[in-house]
Amino acid sequence: MLGGLAAPAQAAPAPVDSNTTAAAPISISAIVRVGWYSSLARCEADGANSAYSYWYCAWSSSRGAWGLYVDTDS
């Protein structure tokens, strides 16, 4: 108690149910791999020529290749 007054209790935030739609739904990017490439240059060329505004290439040591990933929402 401060100054003789009790602080009001605050409720815990409600859990988010991703299966429901709300006025402002949470936006989650849909990143998918669209191909494997033996060289970074080929991966980047396909990314630049893709229809997606957000893409990137990442090396996979287990496959020994570059993966092209795109955001299907972009």
C-alpha positions in Angstrom: 0.0 0.0 0.0 1.2 3.5 -0.9 -0.2 6.5 1.0 -3.0 4.4 2.4 -4.3 3.4 -1.1 -4.1 0.0 -2.6 -2.8 -0.3 -6.1 -5.3 -1.6 -8.6 -4.8 -5.2 -9.7 -3.8 -5.7 -13.4 -5.1 -8.7 -15.2 -2.7 -10.9 -17.1 -2.7 -10.6 -20.9 -5.2 -12.9 -22.6 -3.6 -15.7 -24.5 -3.5 -15.4 -28.3 -5.4 -17.9 -30.3 -4.0 -18.0 -33.8 -7.1 -19.9 -35.1 -9.3 -16.9 -34.5 -9.6 -13.8 -36.6 -9.5 -10.4 -35.0 -9.8 -6.8 -36.1 -6.0 -6.6 -36.4 -4.7 -10.1 -37.1 -1.1 -10.9 -36.3 1.0 -11.0 -39.5 3.3 -13.9 -39.7 5.7 -14.1 -42.7 5.5 -17.3 -44.7 9.2 -18.1 -45.5 9.6 -21.1 -47.8 12.5 -22.6 -49.6 12.0 -22.6 -53.3 15.2 -24.2 -54.6 18.8 -25.4 -54.1 21.8 -24.0 -56.0 25.4 -25.0 -56.4 26.6 -21.4 -56.5 25.6 -18.3 -54.6 25.5 -16.2 -57.8 22.8 -18.4 -59.3 20.8 -18.3 -56.1 21.0 -14.6 -56.0 20.1 -14.2 -59.7 17.0 -16.3 -59.3 16.1 -14.3 -56.1 16.5 -11.0 -57.9 14.4 -12.3 -60.8 11.6 -13.7 -58.6 8.2 -12.2 -58.2 8.9 -11.7 -54.4 10.2 -8.5 -52.8 11.7 -10.3 -49.9 14.1 -13.2 -50.5 17.5 -14.4 -49.3 20.0 -17.2 -50.0 21.4 -19.3 -47.1 24.1 -22.0 -47.2 23.2 -25.5 -46.0 26.3 -27.4 -44.9 24.3 -30.6 -44.8 23.3 -30.4 -48.4 26.4 -28.6 -49.6 24.2 -26.1 -51.5 22.7 -22.6 -51.4 18.9 -22.5 -50.6 16.7 -19.7 -52.0 14.1 -18.6 -49.5 11.2 -16.3 -50.2 8.5 -14.6 -48.2 5.3 -15.6 -49.9 3.5 -12.6 -48.4 5.8 -10.2 -50.1 
